[in-house]
Amino acid sequence: VRSYFIYDYVDGNGNFIDYYLFSFPNGSTFSIQCLGISQGASPSGDNPLFQSTTRVTGGTGDFANFNAAGVMSGNRNMIVENEAVVRLSFDLKQIKQP
């Protein structure tokens, strides 16, 4: 998984846009976009809670026509500058094409 982040945080709290690219051994990929908020961080920026809406933005191979949307949630164990461990959970529901 490759990830790209755009944060607008003050003391660990604020809005974000994340992009994730999932790659599989057969060469298939899909990417998702997350639009969300980080809130509940301590004054030092530790332990924020992430929540976002997510949507698939594209795919290749087995995921060429993959269309899904859902939510992402998670947290981290320390401020980003300290190589924080981030734990995320994605709940995507496939959207059937007519």
C-alpha angles and dihedrals in degrees: 000000000000119000137194124192138197112189132187097186135157112192091343096309128104146067128323144182117207129185122197128190114200115199126191133202093254091057096257117137142179132187131209135196122214122198112189156116136265112212140159097048118153118247088269091055094252125145104007121179116232124208127170147153114245138200136179109249099187148331145200135208111357088008098048092119098026112140119177142144137185143115140305127204134175150121143227131228100227143000116304094246089065095061092260122206107238121202117197134179122199124199109187125174119202114240111218116225115231 
